């Protein structure tokens, strides 16, 4: 699926979310220790979330990756709706 450009929206000033057209195949393990910079798949809503602020977690997340080369503060200044490109290294 990668690389891909998807429409994202900001949620609660802590994360950016994109909803997928079809569910991803995943079998866990589920992840409950969410950290700023994490990119997670939320199975109940078939969405990908990029966490950029401290937050609590739910037990239905699968960690997909993390942002390692960016200042997370940049996400605070993004518009509420935007297209964002995700790629793999």
Biopython code that builds the backbone (N, CA, C, O; Angstrom):
import numpy as np
from Bio.PDB.StructureBuilder import StructureBuilder

atoms = [
    (1, "UNK", "N", (0.814, -1.183, 0.000)),
    (1, "UNK", "CA", (0.000, 0.000, 0.000)),
    (1, "UNK", "C", (0.869, 1.263, 0.000)),
    (1, "UNK", "O", (0.418, 2.319, -0.442)),
    (2, "UNK", "N", (2.102, 1.166, 0.487)),
    (2, "UNK", "CA", (2.973, 2.339, 0.561)),
    (2, "UNK", "C", (3.848, 2.441, -0.678)),
    (2, "UNK", "O", (4.185, 1.407, -1.256)),
    (3, "UNK", "N", (4.221, 3.598, -1.102)),
    (3, "UNK", "CA", (3.845, 4.903, -0.568)),
    (3, "UNK", "C", (2.426, 5.278, -0.988)),
    (3, "UNK", "O", (1.907, 4.793, -1.993)),
    (4, "UNK", "N", (1.807, 6.168, -0.181)),
    (4, "UNK", "CA", (0.431, 6.569, -0.448)),
    (4, "UNK", "C", (0.196, 7.981, 0.104)),
    (4, "UNK", "O", (0.780, 8.369, 1.116)),
    (5, "UNK", "N", (-0.657, 8.729, -0.571)),
    (5, "UNK", "CA", (-1.096, 10.034, -0.086)),
    (5, "UNK", "C", (-2.565, 9.917, 0.279)),
    (5, "UNK", "O", (-3.378, 9.478, -0.534)),
    (6, "UNK", "N", (-2.909, 10.314, 1.516)),
    (6, "UNK", "CA", (-4.269, 10.160, 2.036)),
    (6, "UNK", "C", (-4.764, 11.467, 2.650)),
    (6, "UNK", "O", (-3.962, 12.286, 3.098)),
    (7, "UNK", "N", (-6.097, 11.666, 2.672)),
    (7, "UNK", "CA", (-6.651, 12.842, 3.362)),
    (7, "UNK", "C", (-6.672, 12.603, 4.876)),
    (7, "UNK", "O", (-7.139, 11.559, 5.331)),
    (8, "UNK", "N", (-6.180, 13.547, 5.640)),
    (8, "UNK", "CA", (-6.090, 13.449, 7.095)),
    (8, "UNK", "C", (-6.870, 14.589, 7.734)),
    (8, "UNK", "O", (-7.057, 15.644, 7.129)),
    (9, "UNK", "N", (-7.323, 14.363, 8.969)),
    (9, "UNK", "CA", (-7.908, 15.450, 9.747)),
    (9, "UNK", "C", (-7.339, 15.399, 11.162)),
    (9, "UNK", "O", (-7.039, 14.330, 11.694)),
    (10, "UNK", "N", (-7.200, 16.577, 11.750)),
    (10, "UNK", "CA", (-6.685, 16.666, 13.118)),
    (10, "UNK", "C", (-7.810, 16.389, 14.100)),
    (10, "UNK", "O", (-8.958, 16.779, 13.887)),
    (11, "UNK", "N", (-7.455, 15.706, 15.181)),
    (11, "UNK", "CA", (-8.434, 15.331, 16.194)),
    (11, "UNK", "C", (-7.905, 15.711, 17.579)),
    (11, "UNK", "O", (-6.836, 15.260, 17.992)),
    (12, "UNK", "N", (-8.661, 16.538, 18.280)),
    (12, "UNK", "CA", (-8.402, 16.865, 19.687)),
    (12, "UNK", "C", (-7.006, 17.425, 19.945)),
    (12, "UNK", "O", (-6.503, 17.323, 21.064)),
    (13, "UNK", "N", (-6.377, 18.011, 18.939)),
    (13, "UNK", "CA", (-5.048, 18.620, 19.094)),
    (13, "UNK", "C", (-3.984, 17.637, 19.571)),
    (13, "UNK", "O", (-2.972, 18.050, 20.138)),
    (14, "UNK", "N", (-4.201, 16.329, 19.348)),
    (14, "UNK", "CA", (-3.210, 15.336, 19.771)),
    (14, "UNK", "C", (-2.817, 14.362, 18.663)),
    (14, "UNK", "O", (-1.817, 13.654, 18.780)),
    (15, "UNK", "N", (-3.618, 14.326, 17.569)),
    (15, "UNK", "CA", (-3.381, 13.309, 16.547)),
    (15, "UNK", "C", (-3.962, 13.739, 15.204)),
    (15, "UNK", "O", (-4.842, 14.597, 15.129)),
    (16, "UNK", "N", (-3.444, 13.116, 14.150)),
    (16, "UNK", "CA", (-4.007, 13.242, 12.806)),
    (16, "UNK", "C", (-4.519, 11.864, 12.426)),
    (16, "UNK", "O", (-3.858, 10.855, 12.672)),
    (17, "UNK", "N", (-5.711, 11.828, 11.821)),
    (17, "UNK", "CA", (-6.374, 10.556, 11.506)),
    (17, "UNK", "C", (-6.752, 10.525, 10.029)),
    (17, "UNK", "O", (-7.176, 11.532, 9.463)),
    (18, "UNK", "N", (-6.595, 9.358, 9.416)),
    (18, "UNK", "CA", (-7.119, 9.119, 8.077)),
    (18, "UNK", "C", (-7.941, 7.834, 8.119)),
    (18, "UNK", "O", (-7.561, 6.858, 8.766)),
    (19, "UNK", "N", (-9.060, 7.851, 7.427)),
    (19, "UNK", "CA", (-9.918, 6.671, 7.357)),
    (19, "UNK", "C", (-9.642, 5.949, 6.046)),
    (19, "UNK", "O", (-9.567, 6.574, 4.988)),
    (20, "UNK", "N", (-9.494, 4.650, 6.119)),
    (20, "UNK", "CA", (-9.163, 3.837, 4.951)),
    (20, "UNK", "C", (-10.429, 3.345, 4.259)),
    (20, "UNK", "O", (-11.470, 3.167, 4.891)),
    (21, "UNK", "N", (-10.322, 3.131, 2.966)),
    (21, "UNK", "CA", (-11.468, 2.629, 2.197)),
    (21, "UNK", "C", (-11.760, 1.165, 2.496)),
    (21, "UNK", "O", (-12.902, 0.716, 2.392)),
    (22, "UNK", "N", (-10.724, 0.426, 2.868)),
    (22, "UNK", "CA", (-10.880, -1.001, 3.170)),
    (22, "UNK", "C", (-9.990, -1.335, 4.363)),
    (22, "UNK", "O", (-8.950, -0.702, 4.546)),
    (23, "UNK", "N", (-10.373, -2.309, 5.171)),
    (23, "UNK", "CA", (-9.561, -2.662, 6.329)),
    (23, "UNK", "C", (-8.218, -3.257, 5.930)),
    (23, "UNK", "O", (-8.086, -3.879, 4.876)),
    (24, "UNK", "N", (-7.230, -3.057, 6.785)),
    (24, "UNK", "CA", (-5.933, -3.702, 6.614)),
    (24, "UNK", "C", (-6.000, -5.082, 7.247)),
    (24, "UNK", "O", (-6.792, -5.316, 8.160)),
    (25, "UNK", "N", (-5.179, -5.982, 6.768)),
    (25, "UNK", "CA", (-5.074, -7.294, 7.383)),
    (25, "UNK", "C", (-4.107, -7.174, 8.551)),
    (25, "UNK", "O", (-2.958, -6.773, 8.369)),
    (26, "UNK", "N", (-4.557, -7.511, 9.722)),
    (26, "UNK", "CA", (-3.686, -7.476, 10.895)),
    (26, "UNK", "C", (-4.148, -8.526, 11.885)),
    (26, "UNK", "O", (-5.327, -8.872, 11.957)),
    (27, "UNK", "N", (-3.182, -9.025, 12.649)),
    (27, "UNK", "CA", (-3.515, -10.040, 13.637)),
    (27, "UNK", "C", (-2.900, -9.714, 14.993)),
    (27, "UNK", "O", (-2.724, -10.601, 15.828)),
    (28, "UNK", "N", (-2.579, -8.460, 15.208)),
    (28, "UNK", "CA", (-1.978, -8.048, 16.471)),
    (28, "UNK", "C", (-0.467, -8.221, 16.409)),
    (28, "UNK", "O", (0.068, -8.448, 15.324)),
    (29, "UNK", "N", (0.228, -8.125, 17.507)),
    (29, "UNK", "CA", (-0.325, -7.894, 18.825)),
    (29, "UNK", "C", (-0.822, -6.459, 18.955)),
    (29, "UNK", "O", (-0.323, -5.545, 18.297)),
    (30, "UNK", "N", (-1.809, -6.287, 19.814)),
    (30, "UNK", "CA", (-2.328, -4.950, 20.037)),
    (30, "UNK", "C", (-1.377, -4.184, 20.946)),
    (30, "UNK", "O", (-0.640, -4.767, 21.742)),
    (31, "UNK", "N", (-1.412, -2.890, 20.809)),
    (31, "UNK", "CA", (-0.424, -1.993, 21.391)),
    (31, "UNK", "C", (-1.136, -1.009, 22.307)),
    (31, "UNK", "O", (-2.099, -0.365, 21.890)),
    (32, "UNK", "N", (-0.681, -0.883, 23.540)),
    (32, "UNK", "CA", (-1.358, 0.012, 24.482)),
    (32, "UNK", "C", (-0.441, 1.089, 25.060)),
    (32, "UNK", "O", (-0.881, 1.869, 25.904)),
    (33, "UNK", "N", (0.808, 1.153, 24.633)),
    (33, "UNK", "CA", (1.743, 2.148, 25.151)),
    (33, "UNK", "C", (2.023, 3.202, 24.082)),
    (33, "UNK", "O", (3.140, 3.295, 23.573)),
    (34, "UNK", "N", (1.017, 3.986, 23.747)),
    (34, "UNK", "CA", (1.123, 4.983, 22.681)),
    (34, "UNK", "C", (2.056, 6.119, 23.109)),
    (34, "UNK", "O", (1.957, 6.638, 24.221)),
    (35, "UNK", "N", (2.964, 6.490, 22.202)),
    (35, "UNK", "CA", (3.909, 7.574, 22.434)),
    (35, "UNK", "C", (3.804, 8.586, 21.299)),
    (35, "UNK", "O", (3.454, 8.214, 20.179)),
    (36, "UNK", "N", (4.101, 9.862, 21.564)),
    (36, "UNK", "CA", (4.146, 10.841, 20.470)),
    (36, "UNK", "C", (5.111, 10.365, 19.381)),
    (36, "UNK", "O", (6.220, 9.915, 19.669)),
    (37, "UNK", "N", (4.670, 10.472, 18.137)),
    (37, "UNK", "CA", (5.452, 10.012, 16.994)),
    (37, "UNK", "C", (5.016, 8.665, 16.470)),
    (37, "UNK", "O", (5.448, 8.254, 15.393)),
    (38, "UNK", "N", (4.161, 7.961, 17.214)),
    (38, "UNK", "CA", (3.702, 6.641, 16.775)),
    (38, "UNK", "C", (2.670, 6.762, 15.654)),
    (38, "UNK", "O", (1.842, 7.673, 15.643)),
    (39, "UNK", "N", (2.743, 5.836, 14.730)),
    (39, "UNK", "CA", (1.762, 5.680, 13.656)),
    (39, "UNK", "C", (1.063, 4.357, 13.937)),
    (39, "UNK", "O", (1.702, 3.305, 13.918)),
    (40, "UNK", "N", (-0.256, 4.398, 14.200)),
    (40, "UNK", "CA", (-0.984, 3.201, 14.621)),
    (40, "UNK", "C", (-2.212, 2.971, 13.748)),
    (40, "UNK", "O", (-2.797, 3.907, 13.202)),
    (41, "UNK", "N", (-2.581, 1.712, 13.633)),
    (41, "UNK", "CA", (-3.806, 1.313, 12.938)),
    (41, "UNK", "C", (-4.868, 1.038, 13.993)),
    (41, "UNK", "O", (-4.633, 0.291, 14.942)),
    (42, "UNK", "N", (-6.035, 1.646, 13.823)),
    (42, "UNK", "CA", (-7.168, 1.463, 14.732)),
    (42, "UNK", "C", (-8.211, 0.635, 14.006)),
    (42, "UNK", "O", (-8.974, 1.152, 13.189)),
    (43, "UNK", "N", (-8.236, -0.658, 14.312)),
    (43, "UNK", "CA", (-9.070, -1.602, 13.581)),
    (43, "UNK", "C", (-10.578, -1.311, 13.628)),
    (43, "UNK", "O", (-11.234, -1.434, 12.593)),
    (44, "UNK", "N", (-11.160, -0.931, 14.779)),
    (44, "UNK", "CA", (-12.617, -0.745, 14.785)),
    (44, "UNK", "C", (-13.122, 0.279, 13.760)),
    (44, "UNK", "O", (-14.245, 0.154, 13.273)),
    (45, "UNK", "N", (-12.314, 1.283, 13.429)),
    (45, "UNK", "CA", (-12.746, 2.295, 12.459)),
    (45, "UNK", "C", (-11.955, 2.248, 11.160)),
    (45, "UNK", "O", (-12.110, 3.122, 10.308)),
    (46, "UNK", "N", (-11.102, 1.227, 10.999)),
    (46, "UNK", "CA", (-10.255, 1.125, 9.804)),
    (46, "UNK", "C", (-9.586, 2.462, 9.521)),
    (46, "UNK", "O", (-9.733, 3.037, 8.443)),
    (47, "UNK", "N", (-8.851, 2.940, 10.513)),
    (47, "UNK", "CA", (-8.179, 4.227, 10.366)),
    (47, "UNK", "C", (-6.729, 4.123, 10.812)),
    (47, "UNK", "O", (-6.353, 3.242, 11.585)),
    (48, "UNK", "N", (-5.926, 5.053, 10.300)),
    (48, "UNK", "CA", (-4.536, 5.184, 10.710)),
    (48, "UNK", "C", (-4.428, 6.501, 11.460)),
    (48, "UNK", "O", (-4.961, 7.522, 11.024)),
    (49, "UNK", "N", (-3.738, 6.471, 12.584)),
    (49, "UNK", "CA", (-3.586, 7.650, 13.422)),
    (49, "UNK", "C", (-2.113, 7.937, 13.648)),
    (49, "UNK", "O", (-1.332, 7.042, 13.968)),
    (50, "UNK", "N", (-1.750, 9.191, 13.477)),
    (50, "UNK", "CA", (-0.417, 9.654, 13.788)),
    (50, "UNK", "C", (-0.512, 10.470, 15.077)),
    (50, "UNK", "O", (-1.129, 11.535, 15.098)),
    (51, "UNK", "N", (0.091, 9.975, 16.132)),
    (51, "UNK", "CA", (0.026, 10.612, 17.451)),
    (51, "UNK", "C", (1.154, 11.639, 17.546)),
    (51, "UNK", "O", (2.315, 11.297, 17.318)),
    (52, "UNK", "N", (0.830, 12.897, 17.879)),
    (52, "UNK", "CA", (1.904, 13.886, 18.033)),
    (52, "UNK", "C", (1.926, 14.547, 19.407)),
    (52, "UNK", "O", (2.769, 15.410, 19.651)),
    (53, "UNK", "N", (1.035, 14.171, 20.300)),
    (53, "UNK", "CA", (1.026, 14.660, 21.681)),
    (53, "UNK", "C", (0.773, 13.472, 22.614)),
    (53, "UNK", "O", (0.224, 12.453, 22.195)),
    (54, "UNK", "N", (1.175, 13.610, 23.869)),
    (54, "UNK", "CA", (0.889, 12.576, 24.868)),
    (54, "UNK", "C", (-0.615, 12.325, 24.927)),
    (54, "UNK", "O", (-1.406, 13.267, 24.873)),
    (55, "UNK", "N", (-1.011, 11.058, 25.037)),
    (55, "UNK", "CA", (-2.423, 10.698, 25.124)),
    (55, "UNK", "C", (-2.554, 9.315, 25.749)),
    (55, "UNK", "O", (-1.568, 8.594, 25.901)),
    (56, "UNK", "N", (-3.754, 8.963, 26.100)),
    (56, "UNK", "CA", (-4.015, 7.614, 26.588)),
    (56, "UNK", "C", (-4.225, 6.703, 25.389)),
    (56, "UNK", "O", (-4.272, 7.169, 24.251)),
    (57, "UNK", "N", (-4.347, 5.427, 25.636)),
    (57, "UNK", "CA", (-4.468, 4.463, 24.551)),
    (57, "UNK", "C", (-5.696, 3.590, 24.733)),
    (57, "UNK", "O", (-6.294, 3.548, 25.808)),
    (58, "UNK", "N", (-6.057, 2.899, 23.677)),
    (58, "UNK", "CA", (-7.097, 1.886, 23.719)),
    (58, "UNK", "C", (-6.464, 0.558, 23.314)),
    (58, "UNK", "O", (-5.458, 0.569, 22.605)),
    (59, "UNK", "N", (-7.005, -0.580, 23.730)),
    (59, "UNK", "CA", (-6.358, -1.868, 23.475)),
    (59, "UNK", "C", (-6.638, -2.453, 22.086)),
    (59, "UNK", "O", (-6.580, -3.670, 21.911)),
    (60, "UNK", "N", (-6.939, -1.605, 21.100)),
    (60, "UNK", "CA", (-7.228, -2.113, 19.751)),
    (60, "UNK", "C", (-6.353, -1.430, 18.711)),
    (60, "UNK", "O", (-6.778, -1.242, 17.571)),
    (61, "UNK", "N", (-5.129, -1.056, 19.094)),
    (61, "UNK", "CA", (-4.203, -0.393, 18.178)),
    (61, "UNK", "C", (-3.100, -1.360, 17.768)),
    (61, "UNK", "O", (-2.652, -2.185, 18.564)),
    (62, "UNK", "N", (-2.675, -1.248, 16.524)),
    (62, "UNK", "CA", (-1.522, -1.987, 16.038)),
    (62, "UNK", "C", (-0.490, -0.961, 15.597)),
    (62, "UNK", "O", (-0.770, -0.135, 14.728)),
    (63, "UNK", "N", (0.694, -1.003, 16.182)),
    (63, "UNK", "CA", (1.738, -0.046, 15.819)),
    (63, "UNK", "C", (2.256, -0.386, 14.426)),
    (63, "UNK", "O", (2.630, -1.524, 14.142)),
    (64, "UNK", "N", (2.267, 0.638, 13.557)),
    (64, "UNK", "CA", (2.720, 0.458, 12.178)),
    (64, "UNK", "C", (4.111, 1.050, 11.973)),
    (64, "UNK", "O", (4.848, 0.615, 11.088)),
    (65, "UNK", "N", (4.468, 2.034, 12.783)),
    (65, "UNK", "CA", (5.758, 2.686, 12.632)),
    (65, "UNK", "C", (5.820, 3.906, 13.510)),
    (65, "UNK", "O", (4.975, 4.113, 14.380)),
    (66, "UNK", "N", (6.846, 4.722, 13.267)),
    (66, "UNK", "CA", (7.005, 5.932, 14.056)),
    (66, "UNK", "C", (7.761, 6.979, 13.257)),
    (66, "UNK", "O", (8.517, 6.663, 12.339)),
    (67, "UNK", "N", (7.544, 8.213, 13.622)),
    (67, "UNK", "CA", (8.263, 9.319, 13.022)),
    (67, "UNK", "C", (9.576, 9.449, 13.773)),
    (67, "UNK", "O", (9.587, 9.592, 14.996)),
    (68, "UNK", "N", (10.673, 9.400, 13.048)),
    (68, "UNK", "CA", (11.975, 9.428, 13.707)),
    (68, "UNK", "C", (12.828, 10.624, 13.294)),
    (68, "UNK", "O", (13.833, 10.912, 13.944)),
    (69, "UNK", "N", (12.451, 11.319, 12.234)),
    (69, "UNK", "CA", (13.325, 12.388, 11.746)),
    (69, "UNK", "C", (12.601, 13.720, 11.618)),
    (69, "UNK", "O", (12.944, 14.529, 10.757)),
    (70, "UNK", "N", (11.616, 13.954, 12.453)),
    (70, "UNK", "CA", (10.838, 15.177, 12.334)),
    (70, "UNK", "C", (10.560, 15.762, 13.717)),
    (70, "UNK", "O", (10.483, 15.034, 14.706)),
    (71, "UNK", "N", (10.415, 17.061, 13.770)),
    (71, "UNK", "CA", (10.004, 17.739, 14.989)),
    (71, "UNK", "C", (8.486, 17.636, 15.080)),
    (71, "UNK", "O", (7.784, 18.209, 14.247)),
    (72, "UNK", "N", (7.971, 16.925, 16.062)),
    (72, "UNK", "CA", (6.532, 16.712, 16.184)),
    (72, "UNK", "C", (5.765, 18.001, 16.406)),
    (72, "UNK", "O", (4.564, 18.049, 16.140)),
    (73, "UNK", "N", (6.426, 19.053, 16.886)),
    (73, "UNK", "CA", (5.748, 20.340, 17.067)),
    (73, "UNK", "C", (5.221, 20.890, 15.746)),
    (73, "UNK", "O", (4.290, 21.695, 15.751)),
    (74, "UNK", "N", (5.789, 20.480, 14.623)),
    (74, "UNK", "CA", (5.329, 20.940, 13.311)),
    (74, "UNK", "C", (3.883, 20.526, 13.058)),
    (74, "UNK", "O", (3.174, 21.205, 12.314)),
    (75, "UNK", "N", (3.431, 19.431, 13.659)),
    (75, "UNK", "CA", (2.058, 18.969, 13.455)),
    (75, "UNK", "C", (1.037, 19.902, 14.092)),
    (75, "UNK", "O", (-0.116, 19.947, 13.663)),
    (76, "UNK", "N", (1.451, 20.645, 15.110)),
    (76, "UNK", "CA", (0.539, 21.566, 15.784)),
    (76, "UNK", "C", (0.106, 22.715, 14.879)),
    (76, "UNK", "O", (-0.967, 23.287, 15.070)),
    (77, "UNK", "N", (0.933, 23.052, 13.900)),
    (77, "UNK", "CA", (0.653, 24.181, 13.013)),
    (77, "UNK", "C", (-0.010, 23.778, 11.696)),
    (77, "UNK", "O", (-0.285, 24.636, 10.857)),
    (78, "UNK", "N", (-0.265, 22.503, 11.508)),
    (78, "UNK", "CA", (-0.896, 22.045, 10.267)),
    (78, "UNK", "C", (-2.371, 22.433, 10.251)),
    (78, "UNK", "O", (-2.978, 22.602, 11.309)),
    (79, "UNK", "N", (-2.956, 22.577, 9.052)),
    (79, "UNK", "CA", (-4.399, 22.831, 8.981)),
    (79, "UNK", "C", (-5.184, 21.634, 9.525)),
    (79, "UNK", "O", (-4.641, 20.540, 9.679)),
    (80, "UNK", "N", (-6.460, 21.858, 9.811)),
    (80, "UNK", "CA", (-7.292, 20.778, 10.355)),
    (80, "UNK", "C", (-7.533, 19.653, 9.354)),
    (80, "UNK", "O", (-7.744, 18.509, 9.757)),
    (81, "UNK", "N", (-7.505, 19.954, 8.064)),
    (81, "UNK", "CA", (-7.672, 18.947, 7.011)),
    (81, "UNK", "C", (-6.536, 19.115, 6.014)),
    (81, "UNK", "O", (-6.259, 20.228, 5.566)),
    (82, "UNK", "N", (-5.877, 18.015, 5.664)),
    (82, "UNK", "CA", (-4.758, 18.088, 4.739)),
    (82, "UNK", "C", (-4.528, 16.724, 4.095)),
    (82, "UNK", "O", (-5.009, 15.702, 4.585)),
    (83, "UNK", "N", (-3.790, 16.726, 2.997)),
    (83, "UNK", "CA", (-3.331, 15.488, 2.380)),
    (83, "UNK", "C", (-1.904, 15.260, 2.858)),
    (83, "UNK", "O", (-1.076, 16.170, 2.828)),
    (84, "UNK", "N", (-1.619, 14.017, 3.306)),
    (84, "UNK", "CA", (-0.300, 13.705, 3.827)),
    (84, "UNK", "C", (0.195, 12.429, 3.138)),
    (84, "UNK", "O", (-0.567, 11.485, 2.924)),
    (85, "UNK", "N", (1.474, 12.424, 2.800)),
    (85, "UNK", "CA", (2.105, 11.309, 2.117)),
    (85, "UNK", "C", (2.826, 10.438, 3.148)),
    (85, "UNK", "O", (3.546, 10.951, 4.004)),
    (86, "UNK", "N", (2.631, 9.125, 3.061)),
    (86, "UNK", "CA", (3.328, 8.172, 3.930)),
    (86, "UNK", "C", (4.143, 7.245, 3.044)),
    (86, "UNK", "O", (3.643, 6.710, 2.054)),
    (87, "UNK", "N", (5.401, 7.064, 3.412)),
    (87, "UNK", "CA", (6.274, 6.164, 2.684)),
    (87, "UNK", "C", (7.041, 5.284, 3.660)),
    (87, "UNK", "O", (6.975, 5.494, 4.871)),
    (88, "UNK", "N", (7.752, 4.318, 3.149)),
    (88, "UNK", "CA", (8.547, 3.420, 3.977)),
    (88, "UNK", "C", (10.022, 3.660, 3.687)),
    (88, "UNK", "O", (10.391, 4.030, 2.572)),
    (89, "UNK", "N", (10.846, 3.451, 4.673)),
    (89, "UNK", "CA", (12.315, 3.573, 4.504)),
    (89, "UNK", "C", (12.931, 2.220, 4.487)),
    (89, "UNK", "O", (14.149, 2.097, 4.356)),
]
sb = StructureBuilder()
sb.init_structure("model")
sb.init_model(0)
sb.init_chain("A")
sb.init_seg("    ")
for serial, (resi, resn, name, xyz) in enumerate(atoms, 1):
    if name == "N":
        sb.init_residue(resn, " ", resi, " ")
    sb.init_atom(name, np.array(xyz, "f"), 0.0, 1.0, " ", f" {name:<3s}", serial, name[0])
structure = sb.get_structure()
